[in-house]
């Protein structure tokens, strides 16, 4: 099945129209970002500020390229490093002071808003709310710019597989048991020798770094950055919505969430154009409430549960 999947993915660029290839690249990139959030969220560490990490990852390499000519191959690691620093600056005091649950979510929500407002305030450098366009040079590996979508398709596909690999590494690693114990009861976990702060920081840093990487590649592909689309509350809530609706506790759940969000956005854009601005966010909110109440394990989780019930053999 894996060989068939890989063969199908490899042949898609030859048979898919450019418009659908564009959507597929976005699904893979957003699926990677949503998977990055779920690495942290599935253990009960709910962050509403991942838009901050994505925004930092997207803007840092673009700004370095435009103003200093620094290649994204250097700018992207610098953006990831800054995102990791932000995660440590926010995470360590919160975990040290035992800021958990709703309070931790509010702290991360404020972080996302601070980053977005900082980008808007620095309009002379970032373009503010008008957006920022990296200098285009055409086909260039040095600038990581490719007019042909097939290049970014391969990059997005590799990134997506890498995100799944990290997800499985965290899920199958020995630290999984420690994180599960922490999510259930931090005090009890600490009494049996688990370093609570270290484990929570580890998964937070991994999630932040991957989210920043996804934001960087997304910015390189779109060649246009706007604080409303790569950072801030709206992006953070979109990430949470997609991961939960698709299935936070499954590897492919966030990707299913990406398929749903991209399809919803494009469908509304084609159907209403600019006549119903904000429709997607409104629908996100309604669907999120319904899924939390009726399908807490998301779409993929529901399918897995139904499959297990179908395979269960009743005793005679």
Long-range contacts (C-beta under 8 A, 24 or more apart in sequence): 9-157, 12-153, 13-149, 13-150, 13-153, 18-149, 21-149, 21-150, 21-153, 22-149, 23-262, 23-266, 24-153, 25-149, 25-152, 25-153, 25-156, 25-221, 26-258, 26-262, 27-255, 27-258, 27-259, 27-262, 28-153, 28-156, 28-157, 28-159, 28-160, 28-255, 28-258, 29-156, 29-159, 29-160, 29-214, 29-217, 29-218, 29-221, 30-214, 30-218, 30-242, 30-258, 30-261, 30-262, 31-160, 31-163, 31-254, 31-255, 31-257, 31-258, 31-259, 32-156, 32-159, 32-160, 32-162, 32-163, 32-210, 32-213, 32-214, 33-210, 33-211, 33-214, 33-215, 33-218, 33-239, 34-239, 34-242, 34-243, 34-246, 34-254, 34-255, 34-257, 34-258, 35-160, 35-163, 35-164, 35-166, 35-167, 35-210, 35-243, 35-251, 35-254, 35-255, 36-163, 36-207, 36-210, 36-211, 36-213, 36-214, 37-207, 37-211, 37-239, 37-240, 37-243, 37-254, 38-167, 38-243, 38-248, 38-249, 38-253, 38-254, 39-166, 39-167, 39-170, 39-203, 39-206, 39-207, 39-210, 40-203, 40-204, 40-206, 40-207, 41-240, 41-243, 41-244, 41-248, 42-248, 42-249, 43-179, 43-180, 43-182, 43-183, 43-203, 44-183, 45-104, 45-183, 45-200, 45-203, 45-204, 46-101, 46-104, 46-105, 46-240, 47-104, 47-105, 47-108, 47-204, 47-207, 47-236, 48-105, 48-106, 48-108, 48-109, 48-112, 48-233, 48-236, 48-237, 48-240, 49-90, 49-107, 49-108, 49-109, 49-110, 49-111, 49-112, 49-113, 49-115, 49-236, 50-108, 50-112, 50-207, 50-208, 50-211, 50-235, 50-236, 50-239, 50-240, 51-112, 51-115, 51-116, 51-230, 51-231, 51-232, 51-233, 51-234, 51-235, 51-236, 51-239, 52-83, 52-86, 52-108, 52-111, 52-112, 52-114, 52-115, 52-116, 52-231, 52-236, 53-83, 53-86, 53-87, 53-207, 53-208, 53-209, 53-211, 53-212, 53-215, 54-211, 54-212, 54-214, 54-215, 54-218, 54-230, 54-231, 54-235, 54-239, 55-112, 55-115, 55-116, 55-119, 55-215, 55-227, 55-230, 55-231, 55-232, 55-235, 56-82, 56-83, 56-86, 56-115, 56-212, 56-215, 56-231, 57-83, 57-211, 57-212, 57-213, 57-214, 57-215, 57-216, 57-219, 58-215, 58-216, 58-218, 58-219, 58-225, 58-230, 58-231, 59-119, 59-126, 59-132, 59-219, 59-225, 59-230, 59-231, 60-216, 61-216, 61-219, 61-220, 62-132, 62-134, 62-219, 62-220, 62-225, 63-125, 63-126, 63-132, 65-134, 65-135, 65-143, 66-132, 66-134, 66-135, 67-125, 71-142, 71-143, 71-144, 72-143, 72-144, 72-216, 72-220, 73-142, 73-144, 75-216, 76-213, 76-216, 76-217, 79-212, 79-215, 79-216, 80-209, 80-212, 80-213, 80-216, 82-212, 83-208, 83-209, 83-211, 83-212, 84-205, 84-208, 84-209, 84-212, 86-111, 86-115, 86-208, 87-201, 87-204, 87-205, 87-207, 87-208, 87-209, 88-201, 88-205, 91-200, 91-201, 91-204, 91-205, 92-197, 92-201, 95-196, 95-197, 95-200, 95-201, 96-197, 98-186, 100-186, 108-236, 109-233, 109-236, 112-231, 112-232, 112-233, 112-235, 112-236, 113-232, 113-233, 115-231, 115-232, 116-227, 116-228, 116-231, 116-232, 116-233, 119-227, 119-231, 120-227, 126-225, 126-227, 127-225, 128-227, 129-226, 129-227, 129-228, 131-224, 131-225, 131-226, 131-227, 132-224, 132-225, 132-226, 133-223, 133-224, 133-225, 134-219, 134-220, 134-223, 134-225, 136-223, 144-220, 145-220, 145-223, 152-217, 152-220, 152-221, 155-217, 156-217, 156-221, 159-213, 159-214, 159-217, 160-255, 163-210, 163-214, 164-251, 164-252, 166-206, 166-210, 167-251, 168-251, 170-203, 170-206, 171-251, 175-199, 175-202, 175-203, 179-203, 211-239, 234-281, 237-281, 237-284, 238-281, 238-284, 240-288, 241-284, 241-287, 241-288, 244-288, 244-291, 244-292, 244-298, 245-287, 245-288, 245-291, 245-295, 245-298, 245-299, 246-298, 246-299, 246-300, 247-297, 247-298, 247-299, 247-300, 247-301, 247-302, 248-298, 249-297, 249-298, 249-301, 250-297, 250-298, 250-300, 250-301, 250-304, 252-300, 253-298, 253-299, 253-300, 253-301, 256-298, 256-299, 256-300, 257-298, 257-299, 260-299
